[in-house]
Amino acid sequence: MGGVIAVFIGFLSYPALFDLTEPLGLLSSSMVTFTIIFTWLFVWGFVAIARGHITGDI
């Protein structure tokens, strides 16, 4: 679930991310990739914690 949400957010924010990282030149694609992976990890962790609280596992 977190991966799907992160990919959706990544697709929506890709043009803005590209414009913000374009001055970095060759590093711009690496920065966009890092940002999408970081977003995926953050959303995945948030969904896991929220699910744990809802189900009472945490």
Secondary structure, DSSP 8 states (H G I E B T S, - for coil): -HHHHHHHHHHHHHHHHHHHHGGGGGGHHHHHHHHHHHHHHHHHHHHHHHHHHHHT--
